[in-house]
Amino acid sequence: MAELGEADEAELQRLVAAEQQKAQFTAQVHHFMELCWDKCVEKPGNRLDSRTENCLSSCVDRFIDTTLAITSRFAQMVQKGGQ
């Protein structure tokens, strides 16, 4: 098996780091969704009452806002790193 050059090794490390970030983000999404469910849904059933719907809607809105802020921050970090 051929040895990796420095450029190949750096690219591999970058790809691994990106995959780790994706995995961390996915884990955070799942954790956040569990928190919203536990906070908002008192009794699961076929229909949600208006209080539960409003709670879940607010939770999703906060999630979207947070996701956009994090995505923007990552984009800034990547842009600075590429300069």
GROMACS elastic network, one bead per residue, 0.5 to 0.9 nm:
[ bonds ]
;  ai    aj funct       b0    kb
    4     7     6  0.79599   500
    4     8     6  0.56798   500
    4     9     6  0.58502   500
    5     8     6  0.51910   500
    5     9     6  0.60820   500
    5    10     6  0.85585   500
    6     9     6  0.50810   500
    6    10     6  0.60760   500
    6    11     6  0.85732   500
    7    10     6  0.51155   500
    7    11     6  0.61668   500
    7    12     6  0.85884   500
    8    11     6  0.50879   500
    8    12     6  0.61110   500
    8    13     6  0.86015   500
    9    12     6  0.50259   500
    9    13     6  0.61632   500
    9    14     6  0.85850   500
   10    13     6  0.50877   500
   10    14     6  0.61678   500
   10    15     6  0.86725   500
   11    15     6  0.61931   500
   11    16     6  0.86179   500
   12    15     6  0.51005   500
   12    16     6  0.61663   500
   12    17     6  0.85702   500
   13    16     6  0.50903   500
   13    17     6  0.60931   500
   13    18     6  0.85736   500
   14    17     6  0.51267   500
   14    18     6  0.61736   500
   14    19     6  0.86759   500
   15    18     6  0.50681   500
   15    19     6  0.62103   500
   15    20     6  0.85991   500
   16    19     6  0.51049   500
   16    20     6  0.61487   500
   16    21     6  0.86434   500
   17    20     6  0.50213   500
   17    21     6  0.62174   500
   17    22     6  0.86770   500
   18    21     6  0.50918   500
   18    22     6  0.62770   500
   18    23     6  0.86921   500
   19    22     6  0.50114   500
   19    23     6  0.61737   500
   19    24     6  0.86077   500
   20    23     6  0.50500   500
   20    24     6  0.61526   500
   20    25     6  0.85512   500
   21    24     6  0.50706   500
   21    25     6  0.60806   500
   21    26     6  0.85612   500
   22    25     6  0.50648   500
   22    26     6  0.61201   500
   22    27     6  0.85775   500
   23    26     6  0.50982   500
   23    27     6  0.61561   500
   23    28     6  0.85977   500
   24    27     6  0.50796   500
   24    28     6  0.61732   500
   24    29     6  0.86593   500
   25    28     6  0.50327   500
   25    29     6  0.62142   500
   25    30     6  0.87345   500
   26    29     6  0.50267   500
   26    30     6  0.63040   500
   26    31     6  0.86009   500
   27    30     6  0.51818   500
   27    31     6  0.61459   500
   27    32     6  0.85520   500
   28    32     6  0.59700   500
   28    33     6  0.84983   500
   29    32     6  0.50930   500
   29    33     6  0.61203   500
   29    34     6  0.86203   500
   29    63     6  0.84175   500
   30    33     6  0.51310   500
   30    34     6  0.62475   500
   30    35     6  0.86915   500
   31    34     6  0.51499   500
   31    35     6  0.63078   500
   31    36     6  0.87751   500
   32    35     6  0.50406   500
   32    36     6  0.62615   500
   32    37     6  0.86217   500
   32    59     6  0.89756   500
   32    63     6  0.78031   500
   33    36     6  0.50705   500
   33    37     6  0.61049   500
   33    38     6  0.85485   500
   33    59     6  0.86088   500
   33    60     6  0.85948   500
   33    63     6  0.87808   500
   34    37     6  0.50609   500
   34    38     6  0.60598   500
   34    39     6  0.84310   500
   35    38     6  0.51446   500
   35    39     6  0.59735   500
   35    40     6  0.84573   500
   36    39     6  0.50497   500
   36    40     6  0.58455   500
   36    41     6  0.79824   500
   36    55     6  0.81570   500
   36    56     6  0.66319   500
   36    59     6  0.61164   500
   36    60     6  0.82004   500
   37    40     6  0.53307   500
   37    41     6  0.54244   500
   37    42     6  0.84914   500
   37    56     6  0.76006   500
   38    41     6  0.59590   500
   38    42     6  0.74000   500
   39    42     6  0.76965   500
   39    55     6  0.81439   500
   39    56     6  0.86743   500
   40    51     6  0.82353   500
   40    52     6  0.54805   500
   40    53     6  0.80999   500
   40    54     6  0.87224   500
   40    55     6  0.55899   500
   40    56     6  0.60942   500
   40    59     6  0.85579   500
   41    44     6  0.62989   500
   41    48     6  0.82054   500
   41    52     6  0.60717   500
   41    53     6  0.88542   500
   41    55     6  0.85646   500
   41    56     6  0.82071   500
   42    52     6  0.80830   500
   43    48     6  0.87241   500
   44    47     6  0.79285   500
   44    48     6  0.76471   500
   45    48     6  0.69920   500
   48    51     6  0.80553   500
   48    52     6  0.59519   500
   48    53     6  0.61554   500
   49    52     6  0.54028   500
   49    53     6  0.62623   500
   49    54     6  0.87121   500
   50    54     6  0.60215   500
   50    55     6  0.84665   500
   51    54     6  0.51704   500
   51    55     6  0.61122   500
   51    56     6  0.86303   500
   52    55     6  0.50463   500
   52    56     6  0.61142   500
   52    57     6  0.84420   500
   53    56     6  0.52023   500
   53    57     6  0.59975   500
   53    58     6  0.85664   500
   54    58     6  0.60884   500
   54    59     6  0.84623   500
   55    58     6  0.52051   500
   55    59     6  0.61097   500
   55    60     6  0.86287   500
   56    60     6  0.60792   500
   56    61     6  0.85076   500
   57    60     6  0.51226   500
   57    61     6  0.61278   500
   57    62     6  0.86524   500
   58    62     6  0.61914   500
   58    63     6  0.85108   500
   59    62     6  0.51719   500
   59    63     6  0.61501   500
   59    64     6  0.86965   500
   60    64     6  0.61130   500
   60    65     6  0.85646   500
   61    64     6  0.51401   500
   61    65     6  0.61909   500
   61    66     6  0.85418   500
   62    65     6  0.51006   500
   62    66     6  0.60382   500
   62    67     6  0.84557   500
   63    66     6  0.51124   500
   63    67     6  0.59965   500
   63    68     6  0.85718   500
   64    67     6  0.50163   500
   64    68     6  0.61205   500
   64    69     6  0.85769   500
   65    68     6  0.52331   500
   65    69     6  0.62508   500
   65    70     6  0.86965   500
   66    69     6  0.50950   500
   66    70     6  0.61400   500
   66    71     6  0.84996   500
   67    70     6  0.51384   500
   67    71     6  0.59864   500
   67    72     6  0.84518   500
   68    71     6  0.50676   500
   68    72     6  0.60166   500
   68    73     6  0.85262   500
   69    72     6  0.51400   500
   69    73     6  0.61857   500
   69    74     6  0.86997   500
   70    73     6  0.50364   500
   70    74     6  0.61629   500
   70    75     6  0.85663   500
   71    74     6  0.51313   500
   71    75     6  0.61468   500
   71    76     6  0.86480   500
   72    75     6  0.50886   500
   72    76     6  0.62750   500
   72    77     6  0.87160   500
   73    76     6  0.50776   500
   73    77     6  0.62413   500
   73    78     6  0.86699   500
   74    77     6  0.50033   500
   74    78     6  0.61088   500
   74    79     6  0.84760   500
   75    78     6  0.51344   500
   75    79     6  0.60361   500
   75    80     6  0.85770   500
   76    79     6  0.50816   500
   76    80     6  0.61491   500
   76    81     6  0.85272   500
   77    80     6  0.51926   500
   77    81     6  0.60787   500
   77    82     6  0.86572   500
   78    82     6  0.61715   500
   78    83     6  0.88666   500
   79    82     6  0.52656   500
   79    83     6  0.66446   500
   80    83     6  0.54778   500
